[in-house]
Amino acid sequence: MPRDFLQPSADPLALYPFRFRDPVSGKWVRARYKAERKEIVARYAEWELCGPPELRARAVAGFNPWRPGS
C-alpha cells in the first residue's frame, strides 16, 4: 500500500552544520546553512561536519500567512 504523502514522516530531518573547502581560494569556509548529509556529499568535494545534527520534524505544509493563531 502506498504511503500517504500528506502524513508526516516518522523519521526526523537531521540537518548538520558543516564547512567546505572553497575551490577558488582553497580555504575552509563555514557554511551559512545546515543541510542533510546526502545533500552535502552531492554538492561538495571536500567537506566536514562541524557539530551535532539539528533534528527537525518534517513539515507537511508550508508557510501560510492567513493561518489564524500564528
N, C-alpha and C positions, 0 to 999 in steps of 0.2 A: 504494500500500500504506500503511495507517495506521501511524503511528509508535507504537512500544510505549511506553506511559506509565510503565512500571516502569524503563526505561533512563534514565540521567542524560542531560540535555541537553548538547550540546557548548558552547553559549554560557553564559558565567558570568553570575551575578547581579551587577549593578552597583548598589550602594547608596550614595547620596550624603548627606553631611551638608548640612543646609540651615537657613535661617531664614525666617520668615514674619512678616507684619505682623498683629498681634493686632487683630481687628475692633472690640473694645470700647475698648481704650486707644490704639490707633494706633501702639504701639511695636513695634519689631522684636524678635522672640523667637527664640532659637536652639532648634531642635527637639531633643528629648531622645532621638531615634531617627534612624536612617538609613533612607531609602526609595528606591525606584526613581523615576526621573524622571517616568514616566507617572502614578504614584500622587500625587506632589507636585502636578503640574499639575491633576489631577482634584479634589484636596481644597482647595487654597489659591488665592485670587485673586491675592495678591501674595506672591512668594517669590523667593529667590535661593540659589544653591549656595554653600557655604562652603569647599569643598575638593575634592580629587580623589576619585573613587569608590573604594569598597572592593569589590574583586572577590571573590566567593564562589562556590564550586561549588554547583550546585543539588542539594539533598538529595533522595534517593529515599525514604528512610524517616524517620520522626520519632524522638523520644526513646524509648528502651526501657530501663527501669531494671533489667531482668533479663538484659540482654545481658552475657555474660561478657567480661572484659578491658577494661572501660571505666572 
